[in-house]
Amino acid sequence: MREKNRIKILLVVVPLLVAFLSVFVVSGIASSTEFHADSIASLDAKQTTVLELTAASTAASAALTLLPGDTATPIAEKLADLSSGFLVVLCAIYLEKYLLTLTGFVSFTFLIPISCLLYAVNVFLDRDGLRTLAKKLLIFGLAIVLVIPVSVKISTLIENTYQASIEATIDSAKQTTEDVQESTEGTEEQDDVGFLEGLISKITQGISNVASGISEKVGDMINSFIEALAVMLVTSCVIPILVMLFFVWLVKVTFSISLPVSYTGAVKGVRGAFPHGEKGKDTEQS
């Protein structure tokens, strides 16, 4: 009898001790920026890249509007539209930064301590439902703490593969912007000549721009921007969702426990990262 009482006391004291350490020790460490320094540094580098891509696409769009005629207008508008995609990526990066510290605080301050308390209470009640709920809270708390660091690590590996391509895109955009601006300088210098002569000069200048390969450069630049945006959307929006789904699947297979995560909501989140693609499907169906 005494032995059973000792075991019960131990089963109550240990979870309560873990809950105490989780709230007053681990929570502060897991929610500190120093603990997540490497992940934050990776996100800062990604943020700098996104801002450079946004600035380069905006500058190129503004420069294309200087070309004579309306030939470059659709291209300039397309480049301007890409800025909204980069804004989505930037918001996702900021969200990941906040979640790095927030998930650690929520898990070790609320979810894991509550799980430990439920374990301690269940020693006296011995309810299967209470034990299952405690397991779900514990595993879910640990899972959300690991999701962002793991997704950042995977994203960094993918981005390192495409980093040279992204840097080349930025350099190409800057060079193309300079070429377009230089090609329009000759047209601006003809403002003091006669109307007919100025008109002919503009037409000639527009033809020379096409002949010099600026149009081809702009086309290649847009393709590079779209590729860079796709990489950023995948690494910043899609991978965190896929990592979360992987944790859910792994926990379900290993422990036969369903975590409180909706697959439908996750799929909608992935589709929401590509709003233009959804619109395109709706248009085809209509």
TAHU-V929635 format. One line per field, one symbol per residue. ss: DSSP state (~ for helix, > for strand, _ for the rest). burial: b if it has 9 or more other ideal C-beta (glycine too) atoms within 8 Angstrom, else e. A space follows every 10 residues. Layout:
ss->???
burial->???
//
This chain:
ss->_~~~~~~~~~ ~~~~~~~~~~ ~~~~~~~~~~ ______~~~~ ~~~~~~~~~~ ~~~~~~~~~~ ~~~~______ __~~~~~~~~ ~~~~~~~~~~ ~~~~~~~~~~ ~~~~~~~~~~ ~~~~~~~~~~ ~~~~~__~~~ ~~~~~~~~~~ ~~~~~~~~~~ ~~~~~~~~~~ ~~~~~~~~~~ ~~~~~~~~~~ ~~~~~~~~__ ____~~~~~~ ~~~~~~~~~~ ~__~~~~~~~ ~~~~~~~~~~ ~~~~~~~~~~ ~~~~~~~~~~ ~~~~~_____ __~~~~~~~~ ~~__~~~~~~ ~~~~~_
burial->eeeeeeebee bbeebbebbe bbbeebbebb bbeebbeebb ebbeebbebb bbbbebbbbb bbbbbebeee ebbebbbbbb ebbebbbbbb ebbbebbebb bbbbbbbbbe bbbbbbbbbb bbbeeeeeeb bbbbbbbbbb bbbbbbbbbb bbbbbbebbe ebbebbebbb ebbbbbbebb bebbebbeeb eeeeeebbee bbbebbebbe eeebbebbbb bbebbbbbbe bbbbbbbbbb bbbbbebbee bbeeeebebe beeeebeebb bebbeeebee eeeeee
//
